[in-house]
Amino acid sequence: MSAYIIAHVDVTNPQQYEQYKLLSSQAIAAHGAEVCIRGGAVEVLEGDWAPTRIVLLKFPDMAAARAFYASAEYQLARQARAGAATMRMIAVQGM
């Protein structure tokens, strides 16, 4: 069953965040994830949640999503992101 990682990102240092984007892209490719959403316009339809940047990645299953998050490649990306953005991230089992 597919699994998705959904991230809400608030970028505070766009220049430094470019390094995170590069490294996270490499980690995404290494783990065979499909990028469904990465940035793009956000329109609030209901409620008070107004995220500035959303990322949605699709994985074959929850184990693959967890492996991506725990991977050495993604840990390098997380280190590069430190001080450049705040992130809220969840993994969700899909259909």
Gaussian input, Z-matrix of N, CA and C with variables (Angstrom, degrees):
# hf/3-21g

backbone

0 1
 N
 C     1     B1
 C     2     B2     1     A1
 N     3     B3     2     A2     1     D1
 C     4     B4     3     A3     2     D2
 C     5     B5     4     A4     3     D3
 N     6     B6     5     A5     4     D4
 C     7     B7     6     A6     5     D5
 C     8     B8     7     A7     6     D6
 N     9     B9     8     A8     7     D7
 C    10    B10     9     A9     8     D8
 C    11    B11    10    A10     9     D9
 N    12    B12    11    A11    10    D10
 C    13    B13    12    A12    11    D11
 C    14    B14    13    A13    12    D12
 N    15    B15    14    A14    13    D13
 C    16    B16    15    A15    14    D14
 C    17    B17    16    A16    15    D15
 N    18    B18    17    A17    16    D16
 C    19    B19    18    A18    17    D17
 C    20    B20    19    A19    18    D18
 N    21    B21    20    A20    19    D19
 C    22    B22    21    A21    20    D20
 C    23    B23    22    A22    21    D21
 N    24    B24    23    A23    22    D22
 C    25    B25    24    A24    23    D23
 C    26    B26    25    A25    24    D24
 N    27    B27    26    A26    25    D25
 C    28    B28    27    A27    26    D26
 C    29    B29    28    A28    27    D27
 N    30    B30    29    A29    28    D28
 C    31    B31    30    A30    29    D29
 C    32    B32    31    A31    30    D30
 N    33    B33    32    A32    31    D31
 C    34    B34    33    A33    32    D32
 C    35    B35    34    A34    33    D33
 N    36    B36    35    A35    34    D34
 C    37    B37    36    A36    35    D35
 C    38    B38    37    A37    36    D36
 N    39    B39    38    A38    37    D37
 C    40    B40    39    A39    38    D38
 C    41    B41    40    A40    39    D39
 N    42    B42    41    A41    40    D40
 C    43    B43    42    A42    41    D41
 C    44    B44    43    A43    42    D42
 N    45    B45    44    A44    43    D43
 C    46    B46    45    A45    44    D44
 C    47    B47    46    A46    45    D45
 N    48    B48    47    A47    46    D46
 C    49    B49    48    A48    47    D47
 C    50    B50    49    A49    48    D48
 N    51    B51    50    A50    49    D49
 C    52    B52    51    A51    50    D50
 C    53    B53    52    A52    51    D51
 N    54    B54    53    A53    52    D52
 C    55    B55    54    A54    53    D53
 C    56    B56    55    A55    54    D54
 N    57    B57    56    A56    55    D55
 C    58    B58    57    A57    56    D56
 C    59    B59    58    A58    57    D57
 N    60    B60    59    A59    58    D58
 C    61    B61    60    A60    59    D59
 C    62    B62    61    A61    60    D60
 N    63    B63    62    A62    61    D61
 C    64    B64    63    A63    62    D62
 C    65    B65    64    A64    63    D63
 N    66    B66    65    A65    64    D64
 C    67    B67    66    A66    65    D65
 C    68    B68    67    A67    66    D66
 N    69    B69    68    A68    67    D67
 C    70    B70    69    A69    68    D68
 C    71    B71    70    A70    69    D69
 N    72    B72    71    A71    70    D70
 C    73    B73    72    A72    71    D71
 C    74    B74    73    A73    72    D72
 N    75    B75    74    A74    73    D73
 C    76    B76    75    A75    74    D74
 C    77    B77    76    A76    75    D75
 N    78    B78    77    A77    76    D76
 C    79    B79    78    A78    77    D77
 C    80    B80    79    A79    78    D78
 N    81    B81    80    A80    79    D79
 C    82    B82    81    A81    80    D80
 C    83    B83    82    A82    81    D81
 N    84    B84    83    A83    82    D82
 C    85    B85    84    A84    83    D83
 C    86    B86    85    A85    84    D84
 N    87    B87    86    A86    85    D85
 C    88    B88    87    A87    86    D86
 C    89    B89    88    A88    87    D87
 N    90    B90    89    A89    88    D88
 C    91    B91    90    A90    89    D89
 C    92    B92    91    A91    90    D90
 N    93    B93    92    A92    91    D91
 C    94    B94    93    A93    92    D92
 C    95    B95    94    A94    93    D93
 N    96    B96    95    A95    94    D94
 C    97    B97    96    A96    95    D95
 C    98    B98    97    A97    96    D96
 N    99    B99    98    A98    97    D97
 C   100   B100    99    A99    98    D98
 C   101   B101   100   A100    99    D99
 N   102   B102   101   A101   100   D100
 C   103   B103   102   A102   101   D101
 C   104   B104   103   A103   102   D102
 N   105   B105   104   A104   103   D103
 C   106   B106   105   A105   104   D104
 C   107   B107   106   A106   105   D105
 N   108   B108   107   A107   106   D106
 C   109   B109   108   A108   107   D107
 C   110   B110   109   A109   108   D108
 N   111   B111   110   A110   109   D109
 C   112   B112   111   A111   110   D110
 C   113   B113   112   A112   111   D111
 N   114   B114   113   A113   112   D112
 C   115   B115   114   A114   113   D113
 C   116   B116   115   A115   114   D114
 N   117   B117   116   A116   115   D115
 C   118   B118   117   A117   116   D116
 C   119   B119   118   A118   117   D117
 N   120   B120   119   A119   118   D118
 C   121   B121   120   A120   119   D119
 C   122   B122   121   A121   120   D120
 N   123   B123   122   A122   121   D121
 C   124   B124   123   A123   122   D122
 C   125   B125   124   A124   123   D123
 N   126   B126   125   A125   124   D124
 C   127   B127   126   A126   125   D125
 C   128   B128   127   A127   126   D126
 N   129   B129   128   A128   127   D127
 C   130   B130   129   A129   128   D128
 C   131   B131   130   A130   129   D129
 N   132   B132   131   A131   130   D130
 C   133   B133   132   A132   131   D131
 C   134   B134   133   A133   132   D132
 N   135   B135   134   A134   133   D133
 C   136   B136   135   A135   134   D134
 C   137   B137   136   A136   135   D135
 N   138   B138   137   A137   136   D136
 C   139   B139   138   A138   137   D137
 C   140   B140   139   A139   138   D138
 N   141   B141   140   A140   139   D139
 C   142   B142   141   A141   140   D140
 C   143   B143   142   A142   141   D141
 N   144   B144   143   A143   142   D142
 C   145   B145   144   A144   143   D143
 C   146   B146   145   A145   144   D144
 N   147   B147   146   A146   145   D145
 C   148   B148   147   A147   146   D146
 C   149   B149   148   A148   147   D147
 N   150   B150   149   A149   148   D148
 C   151   B151   150   A150   149   D149
 C   152   B152   151   A151   150   D150
 N   153   B153   152   A152   151   D151
 C   154   B154   153   A153   152   D152
 C   155   B155   154   A154   153   D153
 N   156   B156   155   A155   154   D154
 C   157   B157   156   A156   155   D155
 C   158   B158   157   A157   156   D156
 N   159   B159   158   A158   157   D157
 C   160   B160   159   A159   158   D158
 C   161   B161   160   A160   159   D159
 N   162   B162   161   A161   160   D160
 C   163   B163   162   A162   161   D161
 C   164   B164   163   A163   162   D162
 N   165   B165   164   A164   163   D163
 C   166   B166   165   A165   164   D164
 C   167   B167   166   A166   165   D165
 N   168   B168   167   A167   166   D166
 C   169   B169   168   A168   167   D167
 C   170   B170   169   A169   168   D168
 N   171   B171   170   A170   169   D169
 C   172   B172   171   A171   170   D170
 C   173   B173   172   A172   171   D171
 N   174   B174   173   A173   172   D172
 C   175   B175   174   A174   173   D173
 C   176   B176   175   A175   174   D174
 N   177   B177   176   A176   175   D175
 C   178   B178   177   A177   176   D176
 C   179   B179   178   A178   177   D177
 N   180   B180   179   A179   178   D178
 C   181   B181   180   A180   179   D179
 C   182   B182   181   A181   180   D180
 N   183   B183   182   A182   181   D181
 C   184   B184   183   A183   182   D182
 C   185   B185   184   A184   183   D183
 N   186   B186   185   A185   184   D184
 C   187   B187   186   A186   185   D185
 C   188   B188   187   A187   186   D186
 N   189   B189   188   A188   187   D187
 C   190   B190   189   A189   188   D188
 C   191   B191   190   A190   189   D189
 N   192   B192   191   A191   190   D190
 C   193   B193   192   A192   191   D191
 C   194   B194   193   A193   192   D192
 N   195   B195   194   A194   193   D193
 C   196   B196   195   A195   194   D194
 C   197   B197   196   A196   195   D195
 N   198   B198   197   A197   196   D196
 C   199   B199   198   A198   197   D197
 C   200   B200   199   A199   198   D198
 N   201   B201   200   A200   199   D199
 C   202   B202   201   A201   200   D200
 C   203   B203   202   A202   201   D201
 N   204   B204   203   A203   202   D202
 C   205   B205   204   A204   203   D203
 C   206   B206   205   A205   204   D204
 N   207   B207   206   A206   205   D205
 C   208   B208   207   A207   206   D206
 C   209   B209   208   A208   207   D207
 N   210   B210   209   A209   208   D208
 C   211   B211   210   A210   209   D209
 C   212   B212   211   A211   210   D210
 N   213   B213   212   A212   211   D211
 C   214   B214   213   A213   212   D212
 C   215   B215   214   A214   213   D213
 N   216   B216   215   A215   214   D214
 C   217   B217   216   A216   215   D215
 C   218   B218   217   A217   216   D216
 N   219   B219   218   A218   217   D217
 C   220   B220   219   A219   218   D218
 C   221   B221   220   A220   219   D219
 N   222   B222   221   A221   220   D220
 C   223   B223   222   A222   221   D221
 C   224   B224   223   A223   222   D222
 N   225   B225   224   A224   223   D223
 C   226   B226   225   A225   224   D224
 C   227   B227   226   A226   225   D225
 N   228   B228   227   A227   226   D226
 C   229   B229   228   A228   227   D227
 C   230   B230   229   A229   228   D228
 N   231   B231   230   A230   229   D229
 C   232   B232   231   A231   230   D230
 C   233   B233   232   A232   231   D231
 N   234   B234   233   A233   232   D232
 C   235   B235   234   A234   233   D233
 C   236   B236   235   A235   234   D234
 N   237   B237   236   A236   235   D235
 C   238   B238   237   A237   236   D236
 C   239   B239   238   A238   237   D237
 N   240   B240   239   A239   238   D238
 C   241   B241   240   A240   239   D239
 C   242   B242   241   A241   240   D240
 N   243   B243   242   A242   241   D241
 C   244   B244   243   A243   242   D242
 C   245   B245   244   A244   243   D243
 N   246   B246   245   A245   244   D244
 C   247   B247   246   A246   245   D245
 C   248   B248   247   A247   246   D246
 N   249   B249   248   A248   247   D247
 C   250   B250   249   A249   248   D248
 C   251   B251   250   A250   249   D249
 N   252   B252   251   A251   250   D250
 C   253   B253   252   A252   251   D251
 C   254   B254   253   A253   252   D252
 N   255   B255   254   A254   253   D253
 C   256   B256   255   A255   254   D254
 C   257   B257   256   A256   255   D255
 N   258   B258   257   A257   256   D256
 C   259   B259   258   A258   257   D257
 C   260   B260   259   A259   258   D258
 N   261   B261   260   A260   259   D259
 C   262   B262   261   A261   260   D260
 C   263   B263   262   A262   261   D261
 N   264   B264   263   A263   262   D262
 C   265   B265   264   A264   263   D263
 C   266   B266   265   A265   264   D264
 N   267   B267   266   A266   265   D265
 C   268   B268   267   A267   266   D266
 C   269   B269   268   A268   267   D267
 N   270   B270   269   A269   268   D268
 C   271   B271   270   A270   269   D269
 C   272   B272   271   A271   270   D270
 N   273   B273   272   A272   271   D271
 C   274   B274   273   A273   272   D272
 C   275   B275   274   A274   273   D273
 N   276   B276   275   A275   274   D274
 C   277   B277   276   A276   275   D275
 C   278   B278   277   A277   276   D276
 N   279   B279   278   A278   277   D277
 C   280   B280   279   A279   278   D278
 C   281   B281   280   A280   279   D279
 N   282   B282   281   A281   280   D280
 C   283   B283   282   A282   281   D281
 C   284   B284   283   A283   282   D282

   B1=1.4445
   B2=1.5262
   B3=1.3096
   B4=1.4669
   B5=1.5213
   B6=1.3155
   B7=1.4630
   B8=1.5205
   B9=1.3051
   B10=1.4557
   B11=1.5212
   B12=1.3094
   B13=1.4616
   B14=1.5178
   B15=1.3217
   B16=1.4551
   B17=1.5193
   B18=1.3257
   B19=1.4609
   B20=1.5227
   B21=1.3119
   B22=1.4667
   B23=1.5200
   B24=1.3254
   B25=1.4599
   B26=1.5235
   B27=1.3214
   B28=1.4654
   B29=1.5194
   B30=1.3150
   B31=1.4576
   B32=1.5238
   B33=1.3299
   B34=1.4645
   B35=1.5226
   B36=1.3281
   B37=1.4656
   B38=1.5326
   B39=1.3499
   B40=1.4661
   B41=1.5268
   B42=1.3179
   B43=1.4635
   B44=1.5273
   B45=1.3135
   B46=1.4678
   B47=1.5347
   B48=1.3100
   B49=1.4556
   B50=1.5274
   B51=1.3209
   B52=1.4630
   B53=1.5283
   B54=1.3225
   B55=1.4670
   B56=1.5230
   B57=1.3231
   B58=1.4670
   B59=1.5303
   B60=1.3388
   B61=1.4586
   B62=1.5334
   B63=1.3135
   B64=1.4588
   B65=1.5284
   B66=1.3194
   B67=1.4715
   B68=1.5174
   B69=1.3295
   B70=1.4614
   B71=1.5299
   B72=1.3297
   B73=1.4680
   B74=1.5270
   B75=1.3209
   B76=1.4619
   B77=1.5283
   B78=1.3276
   B79=1.4690
   B80=1.5213
   B81=1.3209
   B82=1.4689
   B83=1.5281
   B84=1.3210
   B85=1.4672
   B86=1.5281
   B87=1.3286
   B88=1.4637
   B89=1.5237
   B90=1.3282
   B91=1.4624
   B92=1.5250
   B93=1.3195
   B94=1.4520
   B95=1.5126
   B96=1.3184
   B97=1.4609
   B98=1.5259
   B99=1.3044
   B100=1.4645
   B101=1.5236
   B102=1.3225
   B103=1.4662
   B104=1.5255
   B105=1.3227
   B106=1.4630
   B107=1.5304
   B108=1.3251
   B109=1.4671
   B110=1.5187
   B111=1.3186
   B112=1.4700
   B113=1.5228
   B114=1.3283
   B115=1.4582
   B116=1.5110
   B117=1.3007
   B118=1.4543
   B119=1.5158
   B120=1.3048
   B121=1.4693
   B122=1.5262
   B123=1.3182
   B124=1.4627
   B125=1.5224
   B126=1.3081
   B127=1.4677
   B128=1.5217
   B129=1.3113
   B130=1.4593
   B131=1.5247
   B132=1.3143
   B133=1.4574
   B134=1.5168
   B135=1.3415
   B136=1.4529
   B137=1.5232
   B138=1.2974
   B139=1.4562
   B140=1.5151
   B141=1.3352
   B142=1.4571
   B143=1.5259
   B144=1.3170
   B145=1.4637
   B146=1.5142
   B147=1.3278
   B148=1.4637
   B149=1.5254
   B150=1.3185
   B151=1.4632
   B152=1.5271
   B153=1.3166
   B154=1.4564
   B155=1.5230
   B156=1.3202
   B157=1.4711
   B158=1.5282
   B159=1.3345
   B160=1.4605
   B161=1.5262
   B162=1.3290
   B163=1.4607
   B164=1.5243
   B165=1.3377
   B166=1.4592
   B167=1.5211
   B168=1.3331
   B169=1.4588
   B170=1.5204
   B171=1.3327
   B172=1.4607
   B173=1.5234
   B174=1.3306
   B175=1.4604
   B176=1.5228
   B177=1.3264
   B178=1.4664
   B179=1.5301
   B180=1.3302
   B181=1.4608
   B182=1.5322
   B183=1.3217
   B184=1.4622
   B185=1.5277
   B186=1.3211
   B187=1.4693
   B188=1.5293
   B189=1.3259
   B190=1.4649
   B191=1.5358
   B192=1.3131
   B193=1.4713
   B194=1.5216
   B195=1.3294
   B196=1.4733
   B197=1.5268
   B198=1.3341
   B199=1.4710
   B200=1.5232
   B201=1.3246
   B202=1.4653
   B203=1.5240
   B204=1.3257
   B205=1.4648
   B206=1.5275
   B207=1.3126
   B208=1.4645
   B209=1.5272
   B210=1.3258
   B211=1.4605
   B212=1.5288
   B213=1.3077
   B214=1.4684
   B215=1.5214
   B216=1.3425
   B217=1.4718
   B218=1.5211
   B219=1.3363
   B220=1.4667
   B221=1.5306
   B222=1.3217
   B223=1.4710
   B224=1.5294
   B225=1.3362
   B226=1.4744
   B227=1.5247
   B228=1.3271
   B229=1.4672
   B230=1.5228
   B231=1.3113
   B232=1.4795
   B233=1.5204
   B234=1.3171
   B235=1.4706
   B236=1.5231
   B237=1.3188
   B238=1.4669
   B239=1.5310
   B240=1.3181
   B241=1.4665
   B242=1.5254
   B243=1.3213
   B244=1.4645
   B245=1.5256
   B246=1.3152
   B247=1.4611
   B248=1.5176
   B249=1.3445
   B250=1.4671
   B251=1.5279
   B252=1.3241
   B253=1.4627
   B254=1.5205
   B255=1.3184
   B256=1.4599
   B257=1.5198
   B258=1.3262
   B259=1.4525
   B260=1.5160
   B261=1.3179
   B262=1.4548
   B263=1.5191
   B264=1.3390
   B265=1.4578
   B266=1.5185
   B267=1.3320
   B268=1.4713
   B269=1.5206
   B270=1.3253
   B271=1.4597
   B272=1.5148
   B273=1.3376
   B274=1.4660
   B275=1.5135
   B276=1.3266
   B277=1.4573
   B278=1.5182
   B279=1.3215
   B280=1.4605
   B281=1.5086
   B282=1.3168
   B283=1.4615
   B284=1.5119
   A1=108.98
   A2=117.86
   A3=122.25
   A4=111.63
   A5=114.78
   A6=121.59
   A7=107.39
   A8=115.35
   A9=121.58
   A10=109.72
   A11=115.43
   A12=120.93
   A13=105.90
   A14=115.17
   A15=122.44
   A16=107.03
   A17=115.95
   A18=120.78
   A19=110.02
   A20=114.76
   A21=123.30
   A22=105.28
   A23=115.78
   A24=121.94
   A25=110.11
   A26=116.21
   A27=122.54
   A28=106.88
   A29=116.83
   A30=122.33
   A31=109.10
   A32=115.63
   A33=120.75
   A34=112.52
   A35=116.52
   A36=121.57
   A37=107.54
   A38=116.99
   A39=119.91
   A40=114.49
   A41=117.48
   A42=119.91
   A43=110.75
   A44=117.04
   A45=120.92
   A46=110.57
   A47=117.66
   A48=122.29
   A49=111.90
   A50=117.99
   A51=121.40
   A52=111.40
   A53=117.83
   A54=121.11
   A55=110.17
   A56=116.91
   A57=120.21
   A58=110.51
   A59=116.99
   A60=120.65
   A61=111.13
   A62=116.87
   A63=121.41
   A64=110.67
   A65=116.35
   A66=120.52
   A67=112.10
   A68=117.62
   A69=119.01
   A70=110.42
   A71=117.51
   A72=120.41
   A73=110.80
   A74=116.38
   A75=120.37
   A76=110.68
   A77=116.79
   A78=120.65
   A79=110.76
   A80=116.89
   A81=121.11
   A82=109.62
   A83=116.60
   A84=120.85
   A85=111.04
   A86=116.96
   A87=120.91
   A88=112.34
   A89=117.04
   A90=120.89
   A91=112.50
   A92=116.89
   A93=120.99
   A94=115.56
   A95=116.96
   A96=119.78
   A97=110.09
   A98=114.91
   A99=121.34
   A100=108.18
   A101=116.42
   A102=120.84
   A103=107.12
   A104=116.74
   A105=122.01
   A106=110.75
   A107=116.26
   A108=122.64
   A109=107.54
   A110=116.02
   A111=120.00
   A112=107.00
   A113=115.14
   A114=119.80
   A115=108.88
   A116=117.19
   A117=121.13
   A118=111.74
   A119=114.43
   A120=121.02
   A121=110.06
   A122=115.49
   A123=122.85
   A124=107.60
   A125=115.98
   A126=121.71
   A127=108.60
   A128=117.44
   A129=121.98
   A130=108.32
   A131=116.65
   A132=121.99
   A133=112.77
   A134=116.06
   A135=119.83
   A136=109.09
   A137=117.48
   A138=122.11
   A139=112.47
   A140=115.19
   A141=120.46
   A142=113.35
   A143=117.42
   A144=121.05
   A145=108.36
   A146=117.10
   A147=121.94
   A148=109.66
   A149=117.64
   A150=120.35
   A151=111.29
   A152=115.54
   A153=120.45
   A154=111.96
   A155=117.68
   A156=121.09
   A157=108.30
   A158=115.54
   A159=121.94
   A160=108.52
   A161=115.37
   A162=121.92
   A163=107.04
   A164=116.00
   A165=122.01
   A166=107.92
   A167=115.63
   A168=122.45
   A169=108.89
   A170=116.56
   A171=121.71
   A172=109.53
   A173=115.34
   A174=123.50
   A175=109.29
   A176=117.41
   A177=119.78
   A178=113.12
   A179=116.51
   A180=120.87
   A181=109.35
   A182=115.56
   A183=121.16
   A184=111.52
   A185=117.49
   A186=120.13
   A187=110.58
   A188=117.35
   A189=120.94
   A190=111.22
   A191=117.24
   A192=120.57
   A193=110.20
   A194=116.45
   A195=120.47
   A196=110.71
   A197=116.71
   A198=120.88
   A199=110.60
   A200=117.15
   A201=120.65
   A202=110.32
   A203=117.18
   A204=121.41
   A205=111.25
   A206=117.72
   A207=122.17
   A208=113.21
   A209=117.57
   A210=121.03
   A211=113.49
   A212=115.12
   A213=121.16
   A214=110.43
   A215=116.53
   A216=119.90
   A217=111.43
   A218=115.86
   A219=117.81
   A220=111.26
   A221=117.54
   A222=118.92
   A223=110.74
   A224=117.56
   A225=120.50
   A226=110.69
   A227=115.90
   A228=119.95
   A229=110.81
   A230=116.94
   A231=120.40
   A232=110.91
   A233=117.00
   A234=120.07
   A235=110.46
   A236=116.90
   A237=121.33
   A238=111.24
   A239=116.56
   A240=121.76
   A241=112.80
   A242=117.91
   A243=121.77
   A244=110.56
   A245=115.91
   A246=121.44
   A247=114.15
   A248=117.45
   A249=120.83
   A250=112.33
   A251=116.58
   A252=120.08
   A253=109.96
   A254=115.29
   A255=120.68
   A256=106.60
   A257=115.77
   A258=119.65
   A259=110.26
   A260=114.35
   A261=122.44
   A262=104.68
   A263=117.02
   A264=119.91
   A265=109.17
   A266=114.91
   A267=120.78
   A268=109.19
   A269=115.40
   A270=122.06
   A271=106.36
   A272=116.06
   A273=121.75
   A274=108.34
   A275=115.89
   A276=119.32
   A277=108.38
   A278=116.00
   A279=120.66
   A280=112.24
   A281=113.46
   A282=119.96
   A283=109.53
   D1=131.19
   D2=-178.85
   D3=-57.24
   D4=156.16
   D5=173.89
   D6=-136.68
   D7=153.76
   D8=-176.89
   D9=-129.14
   D10=143.30
   D11=167.49
   D12=-105.90
   D13=127.08
   D14=178.42
   D15=-116.86
   D16=126.83
   D17=-179.52
   D18=-127.31
   D19=137.69
   D20=172.73
   D21=-110.98
   D22=118.55
   D23=-172.50
   D24=-117.41
   D25=133.10
   D26=170.00
   D27=-113.12
   D28=106.06
   D29=-178.44
   D30=-82.32
   D31=124.97
   D32=179.72
   D33=-109.15
   D34=-19.93
   D35=178.30
   D36=-136.03
   D37=87.41
   D38=-175.10
   D39=-57.64
   D40=-36.36
   D41=-179.21
   D42=-64.56
   D43=-48.01
   D44=178.82
   D45=-67.26
   D46=-33.84
   D47=-178.89
   D48=-62.90
   D49=-25.55
   D50=177.62
   D51=-58.85
   D52=-36.15
   D53=177.78
   D54=-66.74
   D55=-40.68
   D56=175.79
   D57=-60.27
   D58=-45.11
   D59=-179.80
   D60=-58.97
   D61=-41.89
   D62=178.91
   D63=-62.87
   D64=-51.08
   D65=-177.23
   D66=-69.16
   D67=-38.60
   D68=179.24
   D69=-68.39
   D70=-34.24
   D71=176.33
   D72=-62.19
   D73=-39.72
   D74=177.51
   D75=-65.17
   D76=-40.81
   D77=178.48
   D78=-66.51
   D79=-40.28
   D80=178.62
   D81=-61.03
   D82=-46.81
   D83=179.94
   D84=-63.50
   D85=-42.00
   D86=-178.59
   D87=-63.62
   D88=-25.78
   D89=-176.86
   D90=-106.83
   D91=10.18
   D92=172.52
   D93=65.25
   D94=25.98
   D95=179.54
   D96=-78.47
   D97=150.70
   D98=174.39
   D99=-99.58
   D100=125.39
   D101=177.25
   D102=-83.04
   D103=114.58
   D104=179.09
   D105=-94.88
   D106=-39.61
   D107=179.37
   D108=-141.28
   D109=134.39
   D110=174.64
   D111=-149.57
   D112=92.88
   D113=-174.51
   D114=85.12
   D115=-145.07
   D116=-179.97
   D117=87.46
   D118=164.16
   D119=-178.15
   D120=-69.28
   D121=140.14
   D122=177.99
   D123=-116.06
   D124=131.57
   D125=177.12
   D126=-123.80
   D127=119.66
   D128=179.47
   D129=-75.56
   D130=123.86
   D131=178.39
   D132=-100.80
   D133=-28.61
   D134=-178.04
   D135=-160.37
   D136=144.47
   D137=177.45
   D138=84.73
   D139=-172.07
   D140=-174.85
   D141=-110.55
   D142=11.63
   D143=177.28
   D144=-79.28
   D145=119.98
   D146=-178.68
   D147=-131.05
   D148=71.24
   D149=-177.87
   D150=-67.61
   D151=149.35
   D152=179.17
   D153=-91.08
   D154=-29.59
   D155=-179.52
   D156=-147.42
   D157=130.48
   D158=178.18
   D159=-121.86
   D160=140.10
   D161=174.29
   D162=-126.46
   D163=135.00
   D164=177.69
   D165=-131.54
   D166=119.47
   D167=179.13
   D168=-115.81
   D169=140.34
   D170=178.42
   D171=-110.34
   D172=133.82
   D173=178.84
   D174=-123.49
   D175=159.73
   D176=179.46
   D177=-61.48
   D178=-33.95
   D179=-178.98
   D180=-161.89
   D181=174.86
   D182=-177.03
   D183=-64.45
   D184=-34.91
   D185=178.55
   D186=-61.53
   D187=-40.15
   D188=178.85
   D189=-67.48
   D190=-37.56
   D191=177.56
   D192=-64.61
   D193=-43.93
   D194=178.60
   D195=-64.33
   D196=-40.78
   D197=-179.56
   D198=-63.06
   D199=-41.14
   D200=175.58
   D201=-58.45
   D202=-51.46
   D203=-176.24
   D204=-61.14
   D205=-37.70
   D206=-177.18
   D207=-85.37
   D208=-6.95
   D209=-172.99
   D210=-67.02
   D211=153.38
   D212=176.52
   D213=-60.54
   D214=-37.33
   D215=-179.96
   D216=-62.18
   D217=-44.67
   D218=-178.15
   D219=-74.60
   D220=-29.62
   D221=176.88
   D222=-63.39
   D223=-36.14
   D224=174.93
   D225=-62.82
   D226=-41.56
   D227=178.01
   D228=-62.89
   D229=-43.27
   D230=178.95
   D231=-60.25
   D232=-41.22
   D233=178.27
   D234=-62.09
   D235=-40.39
   D236=179.74
   D237=-66.79
   D238=-28.54
   D239=-178.87
   D240=-77.56
   D241=-21.36
   D242=-175.90
   D243=-53.33
   D244=122.86
   D245=179.66
   D246=84.75
   D247=-6.00
   D248=-178.64
   D249=-104.81
   D250=-18.07
   D251=-177.30
   D252=-167.04
   D253=155.79
   D254=168.08
   D255=-107.10
   D256=146.58
   D257=-175.51
   D258=-138.63
   D259=139.27
   D260=169.01
   D261=-115.24
   D262=128.35
   D263=-173.33
   D264=-139.53
   D265=136.95
   D266=175.68
   D267=-133.36
   D268=156.43
   D269=169.96
   D270=-110.85
   D271=135.66
   D272=-176.24
   D273=-131.31
   D274=131.41
   D275=175.16
   D276=-75.75
   D277=134.55
   D278=-176.18
   D279=-111.76
   D280=-158.71
   D281=-178.34
   D282=-119.37

